[in-house]
Amino acid sequence: MYTAHKIETNKKNVKLVRIKTKKIFYLKIISYFFIKEMFLLQDIKLDFSDVLIKPQNTNLSSRSQVNLEREFSFKHTDQVWKGVPLIASNMDTVGTPEMYHSLKQHNILTCFHKFLEDYPENDRNKYIVSIGIRDEDYKKLEELYETFPEKCNIVCVDVANGYMDSLVTFCQRVRELIPYCILIAGNVVTGERTKELIVDGKVDIVKVGIGNGSVCTTRIQTGVGMPQLSALIECSEAAHDVGGYIICDGGITCPGDASKAFGAGSDFVMMGSMLAGHEESGGEIIQEGDKLYKIFYGMSSQEAMNKHYGGVNDYRSSEGKCVKIEYKGPVINTIKNLLGGIRSTCTYVNAQSIEDLPNNTVFYRVNNQVNTIYN
């Protein structure tokens, strides 16, 4: 005899009833309502490649009229931060001291990777200290704070799965340790969890994005995530409702994507692959024939775990890639291109500042974004 389950519902109460059958094991679903409401969210979620920005009449006649700096005050600290709200990702091959020294010249933030030992002087509050949620991470932060408190002005508690209860508890501990810090935590993709981190975890800025990075394979390994544009729209509304902010973490492939992220409500945009492969990026230059390359890998990749944890534990799998990127030279060229693109977006929608972009952005849903004949 095989045991199956029948689901019966009157839209208020759902009960499982055992059924005996000599035929194959089956799950008989009674109630389309149950499927629709409990398992399948019907609205289509969108990514950057699914939309374009509608142009508006504008009184801006030059990109030079656009202000890309923004000033922030925060829910849980009296600190004020002013600068261009772009961030170099906290990856081994992006969030380096060399990157910080270049980006601070443009008032752009660098989020150092978790495994950095020696932190430079925190000139103009332009870097972020990253930690995980292990006891060793807390101890490292505690020791840094006791010795160099000015280096802990901005702290990022970074885990791949921002839905763990332990993340909220850990953030509360960090807030208690450094009450004045600008506290960042993630990653999440839903409004409810965004609010929980801000209200219960005492977080100022929530990092948004699961599985959307160029060297991340979380969606392949787990099937979990949400297209980034929709995640930003949902999480930004939730964060702003309770006095917090969000960071778009991942999915940025070009300046237009960064503009779409700001237009969708993101307050900051974090980039990995766009800033990888430069002179300031970590790792050695590799020469193959007449071409130069640098290595770029995800922080949940086998390469990262071999380097920092001595290998991949038996109970888990790698959730990242390792790729070779053609060497790009100094990062200044990429930064100029990025800032120029965002300024140009602002002129198309009559946004005099980067802060105006969300209010001036209307998205078209499209089935083709660019002409790729020569790509």
C-alpha positions as CSV (number, residue, x, y, z in Angstrom):
1,M,0.0,0.0,0.0
2,Y,1.2,3.5,-0.8
3,T,0.3,6.6,1.3
4,A,-0.5,9.8,-0.5
5,H,-1.9,13.1,0.8
6,K,-4.9,15.1,-0.3
7,I,-5.1,18.8,0.4
8,E,-8.5,20.1,1.1
9,T,-9.3,23.7,1.8
10,N,-12.2,26.1,2.2
11,K,-9.8,29.1,1.7
12,K,-9.7,29.6,5.5
13,N,-8.5,26.3,6.8
14,V,-6.2,23.8,5.1
15,K,-6.0,20.2,6.2
16,L,-4.0,17.2,5.0
17,V,-5.9,13.9,4.8
18,R,-4.1,10.5,4.3
19,I,-5.3,8.4,1.3
20,K,-4.5,4.7,0.8
21,T,-4.0,3.6,-2.7
22,K,-2.5,0.6,-4.6
23,K,-1.5,2.8,-7.5
24,I,1.6,5.0,-7.7
25,F,2.4,7.5,-5.0
26,Y,0.7,10.8,-5.9
27,L,-0.1,14.2,-4.4
28,K,-3.6,15.2,-5.4
29,I,-4.2,18.9,-5.2
30,I,-7.7,20.1,-4.5
31,S,-7.9,23.9,-4.7
32,Y,-6.2,26.2,-7.2
33,F,-6.5,28.9,-4.5
34,F,-4.1,27.0,-2.3
35,I,-1.5,26.7,-5.0
36,K,-1.8,30.4,-6.1
37,E,-1.6,31.9,-2.6
38,M,0.7,29.6,-0.8
39,F,3.3,28.4,-3.3
40,L,3.3,30.6,-6.5
41,L,3.6,34.4,-6.4
42,Q,2.1,35.4,-9.8
43,D,3.6,38.8,-10.4
44,I,6.6,38.8,-12.8
45,K,9.9,39.9,-11.2
46,L,12.2,41.9,-13.4
47,D,15.9,42.4,-13.8
48,F,18.0,45.3,-15.2
49,S,17.9,43.7,-18.7
50,D,14.1,43.6,-18.7
51,V,13.6,47.4,-18.6
52,L,14.7,50.7,-20.1
53,I,14.3,54.2,-18.6
54,K,11.8,56.5,-20.3
55,P,13.3,59.9,-21.3
56,Q,11.7,63.1,-20.0
57,N,11.7,66.7,-21.0
58,T,14.7,68.3,-19.3
59,N,16.0,71.7,-18.4
60,L,19.5,70.3,-18.1
61,S,21.8,71.2,-21.0
62,S,25.0,69.6,-19.8
63,R,26.2,66.6,-17.8
64,S,28.3,69.0,-15.8
65,Q,25.2,70.3,-14.2
66,V,24.5,67.0,-12.4
67,N,25.5,66.6,-8.8
68,L,26.5,62.9,-8.1
69,E,27.2,63.5,-4.4
70,R,24.6,62.9,-1.7
71,E,24.4,63.5,2.0
72,F,23.0,60.9,4.3
73,S,21.9,61.0,8.0
74,F,21.0,57.7,9.6
75,K,18.4,56.1,11.9
76,H,20.7,54.6,14.5
77,T,23.6,57.0,14.6
78,D,24.3,60.7,14.5
79,Q,27.0,60.3,11.9
80,V,26.5,62.1,8.6
81,W,28.1,60.7,5.4
82,K,28.6,62.7,2.2
83,G,30.0,61.4,-1.1
84,V,29.2,59.6,-4.3
85,P,27.1,56.6,-3.3
86,L,29.1,54.0,-5.1
87,I,30.9,51.1,-3.4
88,A,33.7,48.8,-4.4
89,S,32.6,45.3,-3.3
90,N,34.1,43.5,-0.3
91,M,35.8,40.8,-2.4
92,D,39.4,39.7,-2.3
93,T,40.0,41.0,-5.8
94,V,38.1,44.2,-5.5
95,G,37.9,45.6,-1.9
96,T,41.6,46.3,-1.5
97,P,43.6,49.1,0.1
98,E,44.9,50.0,-3.3
99,M,41.3,50.4,-4.6
100,Y,40.5,52.6,-1.6
101,H,43.4,54.9,-2.2
102,S,42.2,55.4,-5.8
103,L,38.4,55.7,-5.2
104,K,38.6,58.0,-2.2
105,Q,39.9,60.7,-4.7
106,H,36.4,60.6,-6.2
107,N,34.6,60.4,-2.8
108,I,33.6,56.8,-3.6
109,L,33.5,54.1,-0.9
110,T,35.5,50.9,-0.7
111,C,34.2,48.0,1.3
112,F,37.3,46.0,2.4
113,H,37.1,42.2,2.2
114,K,36.6,40.3,5.4
115,F,40.2,38.9,5.6
116,L,42.1,42.2,5.5
117,E,44.5,42.5,8.5
118,D,46.0,45.9,8.2
119,Y,43.6,48.8,7.6
120,P,44.9,52.2,6.3
121,E,44.0,55.5,7.9
122,N,40.4,56.2,7.3
123,D,40.7,59.4,5.3
124,R,37.4,61.2,4.8
125,N,35.4,58.2,6.1
126,K,35.6,56.5,2.7
127,Y,36.0,52.8,3.7
128,I,33.9,50.1,5.3
129,V,35.2,47.3,7.5
130,S,33.6,43.9,6.7
131,I,33.0,41.0,9.0
132,G,31.0,37.8,9.1
133,I,29.0,36.5,12.1
134,R,31.4,34.0,13.7
135,D,32.8,34.6,17.1
136,E,36.2,35.2,15.5
137,D,34.7,38.0,13.4
138,Y,33.3,39.7,16.5
139,K,36.6,39.4,18.3
140,K,38.5,40.9,15.3
141,L,36.2,43.9,15.2
142,E,36.4,44.3,19.0
143,E,40.2,44.4,18.9
144,L,40.2,46.8,15.9
145,Y,37.7,49.1,17.7
146,E,39.7,49.1,21.0
147,T,42.9,50.0,19.1
148,F,41.7,52.2,16.2
149,P,38.1,53.3,16.9
150,E,38.2,55.8,14.0
151,K,38.6,52.8,11.6
152,C,35.3,51.4,12.6
153,N,33.0,54.3,11.6
154,I,31.3,52.1,9.0
155,V,30.8,48.4,9.6
156,C,29.4,45.8,7.2
157,V,28.1,42.5,8.6
158,D,28.2,40.3,5.5
159,V,26.6,36.9,5.1
160,A,25.3,35.2,1.9
161,N,22.0,34.3,3.7
162,G,20.6,37.3,5.4
163,Y,17.6,35.3,6.7
164,M,19.4,33.6,9.5
165,D,18.1,34.6,13.0
166,S,21.7,34.8,14.1
167,L,22.3,37.8,11.8
168,V,19.9,40.0,13.7
169,T,21.4,39.0,17.0
170,F,24.9,39.6,15.8
171,C,24.0,43.1,14.4
172,Q,22.5,44.0,17.8
173,R,25.9,43.0,19.4
174,V,27.8,45.2,16.9
175,R,25.5,48.2,17.6
176,E,26.0,47.7,21.3
177,L,29.8,47.5,20.9
178,I,30.0,50.6,18.5
179,P,26.9,52.7,19.1
180,Y,27.9,55.5,16.7
181,C,28.9,53.3,13.7
182,I,27.0,53.3,10.4
183,L,25.9,49.7,10.3
184,I,25.4,47.7,7.1
185,A,24.1,44.1,6.9
186,G,22.8,41.7,4.3
187,N,22.1,40.0,2.0
188,V,18.3,39.9,1.5
189,V,15.8,40.4,-1.3
190,T,12.5,41.0,0.5
191,G,10.9,43.9,2.1
192,E,9.9,42.1,5.3
193,R,13.4,41.1,6.1
194,T,14.7,44.5,5.2
195,K,12.5,46.1,7.9
196,E,13.4,43.4,10.4
197,L,17.1,44.2,10.0
198,I,16.6,47.9,10.4
199,V,14.1,47.9,13.2
200,D,15.2,44.8,15.2
201,G,18.9,44.5,14.2
202,K,19.6,48.3,14.5
203,V,21.0,48.3,11.0
204,D,21.2,51.6,9.0
205,I,21.7,50.2,5.5
206,V,20.6,46.8,4.2
207,K,22.5,45.1,1.4
208,V,20.2,43.7,-1.3
209,G,20.9,40.9,-3.7
210,I,21.1,37.1,-3.7
211,G,22.7,35.2,-6.6
212,N,22.9,38.0,-9.1
213,G,26.6,38.6,-9.1
214,S,28.7,37.6,-12.2
215,V,30.7,35.1,-10.2
216,C,28.0,33.8,-7.9
217,T,26.3,30.5,-8.5
218,T,23.8,30.6,-5.6
219,R,20.8,30.5,-7.9
220,I,22.2,27.5,-9.7
221,Q,23.1,25.6,-6.5
222,T,20.0,26.6,-4.5
223,G,17.3,27.9,-6.7
224,V,17.0,30.9,-4.4
225,G,16.9,34.6,-5.2
226,M,14.9,37.4,-6.9
227,P,15.7,39.4,-10.1
228,Q,17.5,42.5,-8.9
229,L,15.4,45.3,-10.1
230,S,12.3,44.0,-8.4
231,A,14.2,43.3,-5.3
232,L,15.4,46.9,-5.2
233,I,12.0,48.3,-5.7
234,E,10.5,46.2,-2.9
235,C,13.4,46.6,-0.4
236,S,13.9,50.3,-1.0
237,E,10.2,51.0,-0.2
238,A,10.4,48.9,2.9
239,A,13.7,50.5,4.1
240,H,12.6,54.1,3.5
241,D,9.3,53.4,5.4
242,V,11.3,52.8,8.6
243,G,14.1,55.3,8.1
244,G,16.7,53.1,6.6
245,Y,18.6,52.7,3.3
246,I,19.6,50.0,0.9
247,I,22.6,49.0,-1.2
248,C,22.2,47.3,-4.6
249,D,24.8,44.5,-4.3
250,G,25.5,42.7,-7.6
251,G,24.1,42.6,-11.1
252,I,25.8,45.8,-12.4
253,T,27.3,45.1,-15.8
254,C,27.5,48.7,-17.2
255,P,26.8,52.3,-16.2
256,G,23.2,52.0,-17.4
257,D,22.6,49.2,-14.8
258,A,23.8,51.5,-12.0
259,S,21.5,54.2,-13.2
260,K,18.6,51.7,-13.2
261,A,19.5,50.7,-9.7
262,F,19.3,54.2,-8.4
263,G,16.1,54.8,-10.4
264,A,14.6,51.7,-8.7
265,G,15.2,53.3,-5.3
266,S,18.6,52.0,-4.3
267,D,20.6,54.5,-2.2
268,F,24.0,53.0,-2.8
269,V,25.3,50.8,-5.6
270,M,28.0,48.2,-4.9
271,M,30.1,46.8,-7.8
272,G,32.3,43.7,-8.1
273,S,33.1,42.6,-11.7
274,M,33.1,46.2,-13.1
275,L,36.0,47.0,-10.7
276,A,37.8,43.7,-11.0
277,G,40.8,43.2,-13.3
278,H,42.4,46.6,-12.6
279,E,45.8,47.7,-11.4
280,E,44.3,48.3,-7.9
281,S,42.5,44.9,-7.8
282,G,44.0,42.1,-5.8
283,G,46.0,39.3,-7.3
284,E,48.9,38.9,-9.7
285,I,48.9,39.8,-13.4
286,I,48.9,36.7,-15.6
287,Q,50.4,36.8,-19.1
288,E,49.1,34.5,-21.8
289,G,50.7,35.2,-25.2
290,D,50.3,38.9,-25.8
291,K,47.4,39.4,-23.4
292,L,47.4,40.2,-19.7
293,Y,44.8,38.9,-17.2
294,K,43.8,39.0,-13.5
295,I,41.9,36.4,-11.6
296,F,38.4,37.2,-10.2
297,Y,36.4,34.8,-8.0
298,G,33.3,34.8,-5.8
299,M,33.7,34.8,-2.1
300,S,31.8,31.5,-1.8
301,S,33.8,29.8,-4.6
302,Q,36.2,26.9,-4.0
303,E,39.1,29.3,-4.6
304,A,38.0,31.6,-1.8
305,M,37.3,28.8,0.6
306,N,40.6,27.0,-0.1
307,K,42.4,30.3,0.5
308,H,40.6,31.4,3.7
309,Y,39.1,28.2,5.3
310,G,41.4,25.5,4.1
311,G,38.9,24.0,1.7
312,V,35.2,23.3,1.2
313,N,33.5,21.5,4.1
314,D,31.9,18.2,3.3
315,Y,28.4,19.4,4.3
316,R,28.4,22.3,1.7
317,S,29.2,23.1,-1.9
318,S,30.9,25.9,-3.7
319,E,28.5,28.7,-4.7
320,G,30.9,30.8,-6.8
321,K,33.0,30.9,-10.0
322,C,36.6,31.7,-10.7
323,V,37.3,33.5,-14.0
324,K,40.1,35.3,-15.8
325,I,39.5,38.9,-16.6
326,E,41.5,40.8,-19.3
327,Y,43.7,43.3,-17.5
328,K,42.0,46.8,-17.6
329,G,44.8,49.0,-16.3
330,P,44.2,51.8,-13.8
331,V,40.6,51.9,-12.3
332,I,40.3,55.7,-13.0
333,N,39.2,55.0,-16.6
334,T,36.4,52.8,-15.5
335,I,35.3,55.3,-12.9
336,K,35.2,58.1,-15.4
337,N,33.1,56.0,-17.7
338,L,30.7,55.0,-14.9
339,L,30.2,58.5,-13.5
340,G,29.8,59.9,-17.0
341,G,27.1,57.4,-17.8
342,I,25.1,58.1,-14.6
343,R,25.3,61.9,-15.2
344,S,24.0,61.3,-18.8
345,T,21.1,59.3,-17.4
346,C,20.2,62.2,-15.1
347,T,20.1,64.6,-18.0
348,Y,17.7,62.4,-19.9
349,V,15.2,62.4,-17.0
350,N,15.7,66.0,-15.7
351,A,17.4,64.8,-12.5
352,Q,19.7,67.5,-11.2
353,S,21.2,65.2,-8.7
354,I,21.6,61.5,-8.1
355,E,19.1,61.8,-5.3
356,D,16.4,62.9,-7.7
357,L,16.7,59.8,-9.9
358,P,14.1,57.6,-8.2
359,N,11.5,60.4,-8.4
360,N,12.2,61.1,-12.1
361,T,12.5,57.5,-13.3
362,V,9.8,55.6,-15.2
363,F,10.7,52.1,-16.6
364,Y,9.5,50.6,-19.8
365,R,9.3,46.8,-19.7
366,V,11.1,45.7,-22.9
367,N,11.8,42.5,-24.8
368,N,15.1,43.7,-26.2
369,Q,17.5,46.2,-24.5
370,V,20.4,46.7,-26.9
371,N,21.5,46.0,-30.5
372,T,24.1,43.3,-30.2
373,I,25.1,42.8,-33.8
374,Y,28.7,43.9,-33.2
375,N,29.1,42.4,-29.7
